[in-house]
Amino acid sequence: MFDLVIQVAIFIVSALALWWGTGLVVASISSIARSLNISAFTLSFFVLGILTSLPETTIGLTSLYRGEAAFTVGNLIGGTLVVFLLVIPLLGLFGGTVNLPKVMHRKQLILSLITILAPALLIADRSLHLWEGVLLVLLYGLLFVVLSSKESLYEKIVNRLRNLTHKSEHRTLKVIAGIIIILVASQFMVNTAEYFAIAFNWSPFVVGLIIVALGTNIPELSLVLRASLSGKSEVALADYIGSAATNTLLIGLFTIFNGKSIVLPNHALVRIVILAASLLLFYIFIRSQKKLTKVEALVLLLIYVIFVVIEVGQA
């Protein structure tokens, strides 16, 4: 019992460290990205979306090194479910009205949701192959081209980077410090996840799907509070969708890095159905009135509770 308490404490401290370290990175690079004259939407979708996925990235690399690729996939898919069924609904409940960004049209939203759903569809046969990993990376690349074409994102970054001076050195040091904190905290989080898997006789996939997915989405959860206080729910929503899309990119890259097919546990169909249903409902809700109401947010939260109950029961 004492060991369990210690492991829970380590998990909580690691999650807080992840929040702090990611906060350093996000704040510093966000400031740098603003100097690149990138729009708030593009900045949030791609830059913040990728940066708030740093915990998933480092945990995924650590898990791959340990030969636990299934844990990596479970964490990333679980992270996507947390974003759409917990984080965004909480933003809708406490952050005011969640509006669909004006620059995101229907086709762009559909392509984003298809990109996010793709990994769940590909694990229907309980495996991810190398060609499927390549497909996921290409799909994210297509999304990047479609959403950033009007922003001339690449050209702006190249031109601005040429003009950066020593003023950015302080922010760069913060980025490095944040990454180090994230790497160390991620290592401890993987260790505690392994302990939980053994203690409760759960598969690493399920531990990554539920427990670690919550911990690694603390940066996104913290944005709920920040958005509530600042009234920038549109920026936060763009970050959340971008973060979920980044999970697809990471699953693709990790599948390629693994060098062989990743075999997953049973019950994948339940996850596919829940994720597909949640994305479909989100699309219907956000497109109906161009916003997510509090009632609709509660519906999504209820689906997440059902999902957790099903997963724990099957574990």
N, C-alpha and C positions, 0 to 999 in steps of 0.2 A: 504493500500500500504506500509505504514511504517513497519507494522508487517511482511509483506512478505520479505522486505529487511533485517530485523533483522534475520528472519529464514534462509534466504540464507546465511547471514554472519556466523551464528552459524554452518550451514552445512559445509561451507568452512573451518572454524577453526577446526571443529571436524575431517574433512577429513585430514587436515594437522597434527593434533595431532595423528591420526591413523598412518599416514606415519612415524612420528617421533618415536612413541612408538614401532611400529613394527620394525623399523630400529634398535632400541636398542636391541630388542629381537633377531632378525635375526643375527645381527653382533656378539652378545655375544655367542649365542648357536652355531653359525656356527664355531666360534673359538674353542669351546669345542668339537664339533663334529669332527673337523679336527684332534684334539688330539686323537680321537678314531681310527684314521687311516682308515677312511671310504673313498671310492673313491668319486671323485667330482660328478660323475653322481648320485650315490646312495644318497649322501648327498643332492644334489640339488632336486632330485625327491621326497624323503621322508621327510628329515629334513626341508629344505627350503620350500618345497611344503606345509607342514603342518603349519610351522610358518607363512608364508605369508597368511595363511587362518585364522589366529587368529582374525582379525576383523569380519569375517563372523561367527566365532564360538561364540564370545561374543555377537554380535548382535542377533544371532539366539537364544541363551539362554535367552537374555532379552525379545525377542519377544515371546518365548514360555511361559515365566513367565506371560506375559501380555495377553496370550490367542490368539496371532496372529501368529499361525503356518503357515498360508498361506503366510504371509509376509516373513517368514524364507525361505520357499521353493522357492519363487519367487526370493529372493536375491541370493540364491546359484545357481539356474539355470541361472539367469542373469549374475552372476559372471563367469560361464563357457563360456557363449556366449562372454562376454567381453574379456576373455583370448584368445579365438580362432579367434575372428573376429575383435579385436581391438589391444590387447597387442602384440600378436605374429606378426600380420602384421606390426605394428609400429616397432618392432624389425627388421623385414625384410627390412623396408624402411630406417631406420636410424642406425641400428646396424650392417650393412654389411650383408653378406650371412648367412642365418640361415641353419645350417647343421644338419642333423639327427645324434644324438649321435651314435658313432660306436658300443657301447655296447648294443644298443637297436635294436634287430632283428625284422623282420617283424611280427612274431607271438606275440612278446611282445608289439609292437606298436598297433596291432589289439586288443589285450586284454585290453590295456590301453584305447583305444577309445570306446570299448564296455562298459567298466566300467563307463566312462564319460557320455555316451549316456543313460545308463540304467534308471536314474531317469526320464528323459523326456518321455521315453517309458511307464514307470509305471504310469505317471499322465495322460495318454490318456483318462482314464475314469473319470478324474477330481477328483481323490482321491488317497491317499496313505494309505495303511493299514499296520498294525503291521508286518505281515509276509513279506510285501514288504520292510519294513525298515530292517528287519533281512537279507533279501536277498541282499540288497545293502551293508550292513556291511560285509557279507561273501564274496561278490564279490571283495571288496577292499582288504580283507584279502588274497584272492587268488592271486591278483595282487602283493601284498607285497611279498608273498612266491616266486612267479615266478621271480620277478625282483631282489630280494635280496638273492636268493639261492646261487649264486656264490660268493657273498660278505661275507657270514657268518656274516651278519649284527648283529644279536642278540648276538652271541658269542663275537664279537669284542666290543660291547657296554658293556656287563657284565664284561669282562676282564679289559677293560680300566677304567671303573668306580671304580673298586677296587683299582686302582693305582692313582686316582686323589688326589691331595694335596690341601693345603690352597691357592695355586695360583689361583684356580678357584673361590674363594669367591667373588672377585671383579666382575667377569663376572656374577656370580649368582645374585648379587645385581642389576646389570643392567637389567637382565632378569625380576626380580621382579618389578623394576621401570617401565619397558616397559609395562608389563602386566597391572599394575595399570592405566597407561595412556590410554591404549587401552580400558579398561573397562569403564572409565569415558567418553572418547570420543564416544564410542559406544552407551552409554546411551543417550547422546545429539543427536546423529545421528538418533536414533530411534524416538526421540521426534520430530525432524524436519520432518522426513518421515511421521509421523502421520499428521502433519500440512499440508504438501503438498497433502496428500491424501484427506483431507477435503477441502482445498482451491481450488483444481482443480477437485474435484469430481472423483478422481481416486481411484481404489481399492488398498488396501495395497499390494496386489500381484504385481500390475504393478509398484508401487513406488519402491518396493524392486527389481523388475526385471531390472529396468533401472537406476534410480537415485542412490539408495544406492549401487547397484552393481558396479557402477563406483567408488564411494567413497571408498569402501572396497577393491578395486583392485589397490589402489594407491601404495602399496608396489610392486606389479608386474609391474605397470607402471614406477616406479622409477628405476626398474632393467633394463628397456630399455635403459635409459641414462647411467647407470653404465656399461652395456654390450657394449654400443656403444664406451665408452671411454676406456674400458679395452680389448675389442675384445674377450670377453668370452660369445659369443652368444649361444654356445652349452650348457654351464652351465645354462644360463637363460632359454633356451628352456626346459631343463629337469625340472626346477623349475615350469614353467608354466603348463606343462602337469601334473606334480605331484600335483600342486595346484588345477587343475580342477578335478583330481581324488579324491582329499581330499574332494571336494564339495559333491561327491557321498557318501563318508563315513559319512559326517556331516548330509546330508539329511536322511540317514538311521538311525543314532543315534538319531536325533531330532524326527523322526517319532516314534521311540521306546519310547523316553522320554515323548512324548506327551500323551502316554497311550491310545490313541484312533485314529481312522482314521482322516486324514487331508483332508478336503473338499476344493477344489480349484475352482477359477472362470472359466468362459468359455474361448474359444479361445485357448485352450491348443494345438490343432492340429497344429496351425500356428507355435508355438514355437518348437514343435517336428520336423516339416518339416525343419525349418530353422537350428536347431541345428544338425539334421542328415545330412543335405546337407553340412553344414560348416565342419563337421568332415570328411565326405566323400571326399570333395574337399581337405581338409588339407592332408588327407592320400595320395590321388593321387598326389598332388603337391610335398610333402616331399619325396615320394617314387620314383617319376619319375627320378629325378636327385640327390637324396639324399640331396636335399636342397630346400629352399623356395626362389623363385626369387622375384624381386621387382614387376613385373607385377602380379604374383600370390598373393602377399601381397595386392596389390590394389584391386584385385577381392574380397578378403575376407573382406576388409574394406567396399567395396560397399555393400556387403550383410548385414553388421552391420547397415549401414545407412538405408537400406530398412527395416530391422527389427525394428529399433527405430521408423520410420515413421508409420509402421503398428500398433505397440503397442500404440503409442500416439493417432492414429486415432481411435482405438478400445476403448481406455480409455474414 
